[in-house]
Amino acid sequence: MEAGPIGAKKIYRYTLVMSAAHGMDHAYLLFFTPFLKTIQEALGLDWTGLGVLVSIAFLAYGLGALPAGIISDYIGHRRAAVVAMIVPAFGCVLGFLATSYWMMAAAFVLIGVGTSIYHPAANALVTSIAGPEHRGKALGLHGVGGNVGMLLAPVLTAGVVRLAAWRYAFLLWAVIGLGVALLVGRGVPEIKARGKGVTASGPTTPIARLLTAGLLAVLALVALQGFFNDGVFAYLPTFLQENKGLSVVLSGLVAGLNFGAGVLGQLAGGFLSDAIGRKRTILWGTVGCAITFALLPLLHGGLALLVGVFVMGFSIFVLQPPVNAMVADFTPKDARGALFGLVFLAKYGVGALAPFVGGLMAASSGGLGAFFYLLAGTAAVSLGFLALVPRAGAARRAGGS
């Protein structure tokens, strides 16, 4: 069966390779969360200092997305994805060697800048390979890799911290990242939207012409999603340690459950995105997020906590395939890397504020419980922007294929 210029089997084979890279990209940004308190103690930081340190990585992750997306349209999306694996590996090596706050901050900057390159390039590549009829499912499969990386990051890190020392977690992920860079370089065809090797025909579309009211509503939607995503990702293990009394290892395992549930969420979100529509899938996922964020501080029983974390993870990640497919529906191929760069700038630029805000709230209230109520409110507000997004048919006419 053909889908666009290549067959469905090749679409999913290439997507599997990118799925592995997606997992590595998220692992780079999450592997350190189980031992944030250890870093805090080792460097003598207060809550605000710790929040700033994490926000440095997340802010670099967001701010680098737009220029990375534009550049990837010219140099090639695969090549950009390979760079996105290599640069954070050097950041991890620096984190392994860090003996001061400033060395650790520089390590987090390299991790954030390097990983910022990945999403614009990879989403442009996957959505260009897969036509509209396969786009949701391909993005869901790509998203599964991200969740596997999120699942493995806290679990493997917790194991390394238990068996050796926290610094060796940095070294482990540097080695794995370089291996994934080699896999992507050899396992995926190059796609360029502009310049030599162009795959999209027609003149280049200026970004300004694509900034319609509908796309601006999508940007606001993903910005709010970025805030509650990064808030959960940064502080869930610490919240479980501080508020629920779990150990570093156990909090890593429970946080892994959140990301493991997201595997099912990604698959469901991709399938539902193609079956019932982007907006309806986003609606139900967002409602699930708002409810579980609000309930999490109130859950104290072991089983209730596990169920709450599982449903929360499913709800968070069911959102990603339909949102990314919606962006591709709005965007012609010749500007897709740049537009995904703009989207991820909005998402992770705003998301970068979440660890800082969480740190301030924890410092003022003595814990992170109130922060999760704020995340619930943020999810509820995002539904207002979803209502402003045009229906799928209009979006696809705006973006072509």
C-alpha positions as CSV (number, residue, x, y, z in Angstrom):
1,M,0.0,0.0,0.0
2,E,1.4,3.3,-1.0
3,A,1.2,6.4,1.2
4,G,2.7,9.4,-0.5
5,P,6.0,8.8,-2.3
6,I,6.9,5.7,-0.3
7,G,5.2,2.5,0.8
8,A,3.6,2.0,4.3
9,K,6.2,-0.6,5.3
10,K,9.0,1.9,4.7
11,I,7.1,4.6,6.5
12,Y,6.9,2.6,9.7
13,R,10.4,1.2,9.4
14,Y,11.9,4.7,9.2
15,T,9.5,5.8,12.0
16,L,10.8,3.0,14.2
17,V,14.4,4.3,13.9
18,M,13.2,7.9,14.6
19,S,11.2,6.5,17.5
20,A,14.4,5.3,19.1
21,A,15.9,8.8,18.7
22,H,12.8,10.3,20.1
23,G,13.3,8.2,23.2
24,M,16.9,9.3,23.5
25,D,15.9,13.0,23.2
26,H,13.5,12.8,26.1
27,A,15.8,10.6,28.2
28,Y,18.5,13.3,27.9
29,L,16.0,15.8,29.6
30,L,14.7,13.4,32.2
31,F,17.4,11.1,33.4
32,F,18.6,13.5,36.1
33,T,15.2,14.0,37.7
34,P,15.4,11.1,40.2
35,F,18.6,12.6,41.7
36,L,17.8,16.3,41.7
37,K,17.8,16.3,45.5
38,T,21.2,14.7,45.4
39,I,22.5,17.4,43.1
40,Q,20.8,20.0,45.3
41,E,22.7,18.6,48.3
42,A,26.0,18.1,46.5
43,L,26.1,21.7,45.2
44,G,24.5,23.3,48.3
45,L,21.5,24.7,46.5
46,D,18.1,25.9,47.8
47,W,14.8,25.2,46.0
48,T,15.1,28.3,43.9
49,G,18.6,27.5,42.8
50,L,17.6,24.0,41.9
51,G,14.6,25.3,39.9
52,V,16.8,27.7,38.0
53,L,19.2,24.9,37.1
54,V,16.5,22.7,35.6
55,S,14.9,25.7,33.9
56,I,18.2,26.4,32.2
57,A,18.0,23.1,30.3
58,F,14.3,23.5,29.5
59,L,14.7,27.1,28.4
60,A,17.5,26.2,26.1
61,Y,15.4,23.4,24.8
62,G,12.6,25.8,23.9
63,L,14.6,28.7,22.6
64,G,16.7,26.5,20.3
65,A,13.7,25.0,18.6
66,L,12.9,27.8,16.1
67,P,16.4,28.4,14.7
68,A,16.9,24.6,14.7
69,G,13.8,24.0,12.7
70,I,14.7,26.7,10.1
71,I,18.2,25.4,9.7
72,S,17.0,21.8,9.4
73,D,14.9,22.7,6.4
74,Y,18.2,23.6,4.6
75,I,20.7,21.1,5.9
76,G,18.4,18.1,6.1
77,H,16.2,16.8,8.8
78,R,18.1,13.6,9.3
79,R,21.4,15.4,9.7
80,A,19.9,17.8,12.3
81,A,18.5,14.8,14.2
82,V,22.0,13.3,14.4
83,V,23.4,16.5,15.7
84,A,20.6,16.5,18.3
85,M,22.0,13.2,19.7
86,I,25.7,14.2,19.7
87,V,25.6,17.7,21.4
88,P,23.8,16.5,24.6
89,A,26.2,13.6,24.9
90,F,29.0,16.2,25.4
91,G,26.8,17.9,27.9
92,C,26.5,14.7,29.8
93,V,30.2,14.2,29.9
94,L,30.5,17.7,31.3
95,G,27.9,16.9,33.9
96,F,29.9,13.8,34.9
97,L,33.0,16.0,35.5
98,A,31.2,19.0,37.1
99,T,32.5,20.1,40.5
100,S,30.6,23.5,40.7
101,Y,27.2,25.0,40.0
102,W,28.5,26.8,36.9
103,M,29.9,23.6,35.4
104,M,26.7,21.9,36.0
105,A,24.7,24.8,34.5
106,A,26.9,24.6,31.4
107,A,26.2,20.9,31.2
108,F,22.5,21.5,31.4
109,V,22.8,24.2,28.7
110,L,24.4,21.8,26.3
111,I,21.8,19.2,27.0
112,G,19.0,21.7,26.4
113,V,20.5,23.2,23.3
114,G,21.3,19.9,21.7
115,T,17.9,18.3,22.4
116,S,16.1,21.4,21.1
117,I,17.3,20.5,17.6
118,Y,15.5,17.2,17.6
119,H,11.7,17.8,17.6
120,P,11.4,20.3,14.7
121,A,13.6,18.1,12.5
122,A,12.1,14.8,13.5
123,N,8.5,15.9,13.3
124,A,9.1,17.5,9.9
125,L,10.8,14.3,8.7
126,V,8.1,11.9,10.0
127,T,5.2,14.0,8.8
128,S,6.8,14.4,5.4
129,I,7.4,10.7,5.0
130,A,3.8,9.8,6.1
131,G,0.9,11.4,4.2
132,P,-2.2,12.7,6.0
133,E,-3.9,9.2,6.1
134,H,-0.9,7.7,8.0
135,R,0.2,10.8,9.8
136,G,-1.5,10.3,13.2
137,K,-0.5,6.7,13.4
138,A,3.1,7.4,12.4
139,L,3.3,10.2,15.0
140,G,1.9,7.9,17.6
141,L,4.5,5.3,16.8
142,H,7.2,8.0,16.9
143,G,5.8,9.1,20.2
144,V,6.0,5.6,21.7
145,G,9.7,5.8,21.5
146,G,9.7,9.1,23.4
147,N,7.7,7.3,26.2
148,V,10.0,4.3,26.2
149,G,12.9,6.8,26.7
150,M,11.0,8.5,29.5
151,L,10.3,5.2,31.1
152,L,13.9,4.0,30.9
153,A,15.5,7.2,31.9
154,P,14.4,7.3,35.6
155,V,14.5,3.5,36.0
156,L,18.0,3.1,34.6
157,T,19.2,6.2,36.4
158,A,17.8,5.0,39.7
159,G,19.7,1.7,39.2
160,V,23.0,3.5,38.4
161,V,22.6,5.8,41.5
162,R,21.9,2.7,43.6
163,L,24.8,0.6,42.3
164,A,27.4,3.3,41.7
165,A,27.1,7.1,42.1
166,W,24.9,9.8,40.5
167,R,27.7,11.1,38.3
168,Y,27.8,7.8,36.4
169,A,24.2,8.3,35.2
170,F,25.5,11.2,33.1
171,L,28.2,9.0,31.6
172,L,25.7,6.2,30.8
173,W,23.4,8.4,28.8
174,A,26.3,10.0,26.9
175,V,27.3,6.5,25.6
176,I,23.8,5.5,24.7
177,G,23.2,8.8,22.9
178,L,26.2,8.4,20.7
179,G,25.0,4.9,19.8
180,V,21.6,6.3,18.8
181,A,23.2,9.0,16.7
182,L,24.9,6.3,14.7
183,L,21.6,4.4,14.3
184,V,19.8,7.5,12.9
185,G,22.7,8.4,10.6
186,R,22.6,5.0,8.9
187,G,18.9,4.0,9.2
188,V,16.8,6.9,7.8
189,P,16.8,8.6,4.4
190,E,17.6,12.3,4.2
191,I,14.8,14.8,3.6
192,K,15.3,18.4,2.8
193,A,12.5,20.9,2.3
194,R,14.6,23.6,0.6
195,G,17.9,24.0,-1.3
196,K,19.7,21.1,-2.9
197,G,17.8,17.8,-2.7
198,V,14.4,19.5,-2.4
199,T,11.5,17.1,-2.0
200,A,8.7,19.6,-1.9
201,S,7.8,21.5,-5.0
202,G,6.8,25.1,-5.4
203,P,8.1,28.3,-3.9
204,T,9.1,28.6,-0.3
205,T,6.3,29.6,2.0
206,P,7.1,32.5,4.4
207,I,6.3,31.7,8.0
208,A,4.4,35.0,8.4
209,R,1.9,33.9,5.8
210,L,1.1,30.8,7.9
211,L,0.4,32.6,11.1
212,T,-3.3,32.6,10.8
213,A,-5.7,32.9,13.7
214,G,-6.1,29.1,13.7
215,L,-2.4,28.5,13.9
216,L,-2.0,31.1,16.6
217,A,-4.6,29.3,18.6
218,V,-2.6,26.0,18.2
219,L,0.5,27.8,19.4
220,A,-1.3,29.0,22.5
221,L,-2.6,25.5,23.1
222,V,0.8,23.9,22.8
223,A,2.4,26.5,25.0
224,L,0.0,25.7,27.9
225,Q,0.5,22.0,27.3
226,G,4.3,22.6,27.5
227,F,3.8,24.2,30.9
228,F,1.9,21.3,32.5
229,N,4.0,18.7,30.7
230,D,7.4,20.1,31.9
231,G,6.0,20.7,35.4
232,V,5.0,17.1,35.7
233,F,8.2,15.8,34.0
234,A,10.5,17.9,36.1
235,Y,9.0,17.4,39.6
236,L,7.0,14.1,39.7
237,P,9.8,12.1,41.3
238,T,10.7,14.9,43.7
239,F,6.9,15.3,44.5
240,L,6.7,11.6,45.2
241,Q,9.7,11.7,47.5
242,E,8.6,14.9,49.4
243,N,4.8,14.4,49.5
244,K,4.4,10.7,49.4
245,G,7.5,9.6,51.3
246,L,8.9,7.4,48.5
247,S,12.6,6.6,48.2
248,V,14.7,7.8,45.2
249,V,14.5,4.3,43.6
250,L,10.8,3.8,44.2
251,S,9.9,7.3,43.0
252,G,11.9,6.6,39.8
253,L,9.9,3.4,39.3
254,V,6.5,5.2,39.9
255,A,7.6,8.0,37.5
256,G,8.4,5.3,35.0
257,L,4.8,4.1,35.3
258,N,3.7,7.5,34.2
259,F,5.8,7.3,31.1
260,G,4.9,3.6,30.5
261,A,1.2,4.5,30.5
262,G,2.1,7.1,27.9
263,V,3.1,4.3,25.5
264,L,-0.6,3.3,25.4
265,G,-1.5,7.0,25.3
266,Q,0.7,7.7,22.2
267,L,-0.8,4.7,20.3
268,A,-4.3,5.6,21.3
269,G,-3.8,9.3,20.5
270,G,-2.3,8.4,17.0
271,F,-5.2,6.0,16.2
272,L,-7.9,8.3,17.5
273,S,-6.4,11.3,15.7
274,D,-6.9,9.6,12.4
275,A,-10.2,8.0,13.4
276,I,-12.3,10.6,15.2
277,G,-10.3,13.8,14.6
278,R,-7.5,15.9,16.2
279,K,-9.7,18.2,18.2
280,R,-11.9,15.6,19.8
281,T,-8.8,13.5,20.9
282,I,-7.2,16.6,22.4
283,L,-10.4,17.4,24.3
284,W,-10.6,14.1,26.1
285,G,-6.9,14.0,26.8
286,T,-6.9,17.5,28.3
287,V,-9.9,16.7,30.5
288,G,-8.0,13.6,31.8
289,C,-5.0,15.8,32.6
290,A,-6.9,18.4,34.5
291,I,-8.7,15.8,36.7
292,T,-5.6,13.8,37.5
293,F,-3.4,16.8,38.3
294,A,-6.0,18.0,40.8
295,L,-6.4,14.6,42.4
296,L,-2.7,13.6,42.7
297,P,-2.0,15.6,45.9
298,L,-5.0,13.9,47.5
299,L,-4.1,10.3,46.7
300,H,-2.4,8.5,49.6
301,G,-3.1,4.8,49.2
302,G,-0.6,2.8,47.2
303,L,-3.0,1.4,44.6
304,A,-4.8,4.8,44.3
305,L,-1.5,6.6,43.7
306,L,-0.5,4.0,41.0
307,V,-3.8,4.3,39.2
308,G,-3.7,8.1,39.4
309,V,-0.1,8.2,37.9
310,F,-1.1,5.7,35.2
311,V,-4.2,7.7,34.1
312,M,-2.2,10.9,34.2
313,G,0.5,9.5,32.0
314,F,-2.0,8.1,29.5
315,S,-3.8,11.5,29.4
316,I,-0.7,13.6,28.9
317,F,0.6,11.5,26.0
318,V,-2.6,10.9,24.2
319,L,-2.3,14.7,23.4
320,Q,0.9,14.6,21.4
321,P,0.1,12.8,18.1
322,P,-3.1,14.8,17.4
323,V,-1.4,18.1,18.2
324,N,1.6,17.4,16.0
325,A,-0.6,16.1,13.2
326,M,-2.7,19.3,13.5
327,V,0.4,21.4,13.1
328,A,1.4,19.4,10.0
329,D,-2.1,19.8,8.6
330,F,-1.6,23.6,8.8
331,T,1.8,23.6,7.2
332,P,3.2,23.0,3.7
333,K,6.3,20.8,3.4
334,D,8.6,23.6,2.4
335,A,8.2,25.3,5.8
336,R,7.4,22.4,8.1
337,G,10.7,22.3,9.9
338,A,10.5,26.0,10.6
339,L,6.9,25.8,11.8
340,F,7.6,22.9,14.1
341,G,10.5,24.9,15.4
342,L,8.0,27.7,16.2
343,V,5.6,25.3,17.8
344,F,8.3,23.8,20.0
345,L,9.6,27.2,20.9
346,A,6.1,28.0,22.2
347,K,5.8,24.7,23.9
348,Y,9.1,24.4,25.6
349,G,9.8,28.1,26.0
350,V,6.7,28.4,28.2
351,G,7.3,25.0,29.6
352,A,10.8,26.1,30.8
353,L,9.1,28.4,33.3
354,A,7.4,25.5,35.0
355,P,10.4,24.2,37.0
356,F,11.1,27.7,38.2
357,V,7.5,28.4,39.1
358,G,7.3,25.0,40.9
359,G,10.5,25.8,42.8
360,L,9.1,29.1,44.0
361,M,5.8,27.6,45.0
362,A,7.5,24.8,46.9
363,A,9.7,27.3,48.7
364,S,6.7,29.4,49.7
365,S,4.3,26.6,50.6
366,G,6.7,23.9,51.9
367,G,6.0,21.4,49.1
368,L,4.9,20.8,45.6
369,G,1.2,20.0,46.2
370,A,-0.1,23.5,45.3
371,F,1.9,23.4,42.1
372,F,-0.1,20.4,40.8
373,Y,-3.3,22.4,41.4
374,L,-1.8,25.1,39.2
375,L,-1.1,22.6,36.5
376,A,-4.7,21.4,36.6
377,G,-5.9,25.0,36.1
378,T,-3.5,25.4,33.2
379,A,-4.9,22.3,31.5
380,A,-8.5,23.7,31.9
381,V,-7.6,27.0,30.4
382,S,-6.0,25.4,27.3
383,L,-9.4,24.1,26.3
384,G,-10.5,27.6,25.5
385,F,-7.8,27.8,22.9
386,L,-8.7,24.4,21.5
387,A,-12.2,25.8,20.8
388,L,-10.6,28.4,18.5
389,V,-8.8,25.9,16.3
390,P,-10.5,25.3,12.9
391,R,-11.8,21.9,12.0
392,A,-9.5,19.5,10.3
393,G,-10.6,20.0,6.7
394,A,-9.9,23.7,6.8
395,A,-6.5,23.1,8.3
396,R,-5.5,20.6,5.7
397,R,-6.6,23.0,2.9
398,A,-4.4,25.6,4.5
399,G,-1.4,23.3,4.7
400,G,-1.7,21.2,1.7
401,S,-0.4,17.7,2.4
